[in-house]
Amino acid sequence: MVSSPLITASEAISSVGRAIFLDARAGPGAAEGYETEHLQGAFSVDLESELSALVDPAAGGRHPLPALEAWLSRLGRWGVRPSRQVIVYDDAGGGLAAARAWWMLRAMGHERVAVVDGGWGALQELNAPTEAGVTRPSCVGSYPRKVDRWPAVDAELVEIVRSDPNWILIDARAPERYVGATEPLDPVAGHIPGARNLYWQSQLDDRGLFHAVDALRARFSELLGDVSPEHVVCYCGSGVTACHVLLAMEVSGLPGAQLYVGSWSEWCRQERALAVNRLD
């Protein structure tokens, strides 16, 4: 069993044939990239249709969570059971969308799930065994229900905690989006008042690997101060890259932070308070 939520490419390769692998590459060309070449035995997991659902962005954001039963059924089709190790990778340092898949599995109570540090690039560097085409899953029935709802917070709770000194709200988007200098995806620029900015990509080095655990822990210690991880809420544009911050916190030994799935894409469409900071 992998004991950490983050594993090396070498550790992942040694688990080929024993663990369930999910290829969570997202964005334009992801599906074609998977069919051209993917880790041997890996199933493709689609951000838009499997890690998200289609609803009104004002009532869930651009990437709302799918129905609980749909996700449990999907896990069953991949053969996921509580005893099986699941390993997830993408080609964006975990942000699109391996960390999202990791969080969704953990949200179901599945403990045996890890993200490949460095993802697809790191696997290729080590000449991991790959194949083309589509890996067909064999259904084993829905994943056993352990929860009755997604353990994510909503805009109402964020409205309460954003000005509470006992809580910290983290915005995982790029600094220029946080301050409102630009907004390429949503109709309004800015951030939730009271939020602090921690760009998810700043947790990675130039090779797309997570910084050392000690460095990550020191950074979170400075950010959180005396606030416990359970009183931390993370958001981003649509609840995807915020999961990368949650993953880094868990890697740092700081589990328990919460996800605001609707994130900025929902918040900015609900006529709630907005903040804009000037770039220095």
Sequence and secondary structure as in RCSB ss.txt:
>XXXX:A:sequence
MVSSPLITASEAISSVGRAIFLDARAGPGAAEGYETEHLQGAFSVDLESELSALVDPAAGGRHPLPALEAWLSRL
GRWGVRPSRQVIVYDDAGGGLAAARAWWMLRAMGHERVAVVDGGWGALQELNAPTEAGVTRPSCVGSYPRKVDRW
PAVDAELVEIVRSDPNWILIDARAPERYVGATEPLDPVAGHIPGARNLYWQSQLDDRGLFHAVDALRARFSELLG
DVSPEHVVCYCGSGVTACHVLLAMEVSGLPGAQLYVGSWSEWCRQERALAVNRLD
>XXXX:A:secstr
   SSEE HHHHHHTTTTSEEEE   STTHHHHHHH EETT EE  TTTTS     GGGT SS    HHHHHHHH
HHTT  TTS EEEE SSTTTTTHHHHHHHHHHTT   EEEETTHHHHHHHTT  EE S              SS 
  B HHHHHHHTT TT EEEE S HHHHTTS  SSSSS SB TT EE  GGGGB TTS B  HHHHHHHHHHHHT
T  GGGEEEE SSSSTHHHHHHHHHHTT    EEBSSHHHHHTTTT   B     
